[in-house]
Amino acid sequence: MKYEELMNNHADKLIDQLLVHVLGEESVEVHFDFQDEDQWSVVSMHQYEEDLEISLRLHLDKHFDLFLGYYDDEDEFHELTRILNEKEIEQIPIGLQKIMKKVVDDEQGLRFKSALIKQS
């Protein structure tokens, strides 16, 4: 299955894959990033054997998007993004949503025990 098809038709599966990975770790890192006037908090996972990055981002204007970055066979990097709908946002644990909001509001990343999210 091509990455474009995954993003367009199976974003929920990518979100689940990311959340299982992130919440399976002992600690979670939510980073703050920006480009030009846009600011966001981000939680990511990397699959190095597939040259793949999957990220959830919460932007300052309060919309979530799913980011997928990958290298093709010619080692060219590609980025795909997709704004999440309400059903997809509901997959994200409320605790993680709150922490991502705090990170983007404070413009400072956080590292915390994943157990905090599992309890919410």
Number of C-alpha atoms within 10 A of each C-alpha: 5 6 16 14 10 14 19 12 10 12 19 18 13 18 22 14 13 20 20 11 14 17 17 13 12 10 13 21 17 22 19 23 17 13 7 5 6 10 18 25 29 23 19 20 16 16 10 9 6 10 13 17 17 20 20 27 27 22 21 18 10 11 13 22 20 22 21 23 17 20 14 12 7 6 9 8 12 12 12 14 17 14 16 18 11 9 9 17 17 11 12 14 14 14 14 20 18 11 18 26 18 17 22 25 15 12 17 13 17 16 11 13 13 17 14 13 17 13 8 9
